[in-house]
């Protein structure tokens, strides 16, 4: 009798263990299925994110290309400044890299260099194309172009650093620049970089009121402006670039 009871209890215990095992297996299968679904959803989410990243990148490039087209159209009106922004962008990018900026930041600086004068769209052609010195009143209008350019690109949240460069590329390290009279390191690094490239290209380009300077003459002018108009450290880096086979091999 006792043996029958023990056997019955053992069988019952075995059935309970089997039920627990089967329940555990079912739970394991359910968890595995859930994991596979989550993994599939995760992979799908990653694909969606990558698609969105590509779409966002294309949208950014399309917007910037449209602005570049506008800037080029503005420059095309003046044979003396045609190609200026392209050259400034190239010089600014190389100077940014030489100054230690990562490639992505150097690219933003170059894009800002392409667009640094876009605010001149709000300056009358009679001032932009004037063959002689500007009056004080005309200078007031001309000096509005960095702020206007920054406002033009301000709605582009992805280009906030570029907008800052555009706004401040006419600041001077001694605080006498515009529009905000910033001094030294208060001026964004990208703006200080574009300022050096802008000054060099302006000096080595013809203008209606003067002939262009040679590279040697431009270098002398830039060296004279170091510490007053231009960042002296960046000037030194830029002149090193020039002397190592950059724009003018005669240096």
Number of C-alpha atoms within 10 A of each C-alpha: 6 7 8 9 10 11 12 12 12 12 12 12 12 12 12 12 12 12 12 12 12 12 12 12 12 12 12 12 12 12 12 12 12 12 12 12 12 12 12 12 12 12 12 12 12 12 12 12 12 12 12 12 12 12 12 12 12 12 12 15 12 12 14 19 13 12 17 19 13 15 21 20 14 18 20 13 13 15 13 15 19 16 15 19 26 18 19 27 25 19 25 31 27 21 27 27 16 16 16 10 17 11 13 10 17 23 20 22 32 28 26 33 32 26 28 31 22 27 24 23 17 13 16 13 13 9 17 15 15 13 12 11 11 13 10 9 8 16 12 11 15 18 17 17 23 26 19 20 22 24 16 14 23 16 11 14 10 11 17 15 17 26 28 23 29 32 26 27 27 29 26 26 23 16 16 15 18 17 16 15 16 19 18 19 10 11 22 18 21 27 27 28 29 30 27 27 24 22 18 21 22 19 20 17 16 15 17 15 10 11 11 16 17 14 19 13 13 18 20 11 15 22 16 13 18 19 16 17 23 24 23 20 11 20 22 14 14 25 16 14 16 18 13 11 11 15 12 12 10 11 13
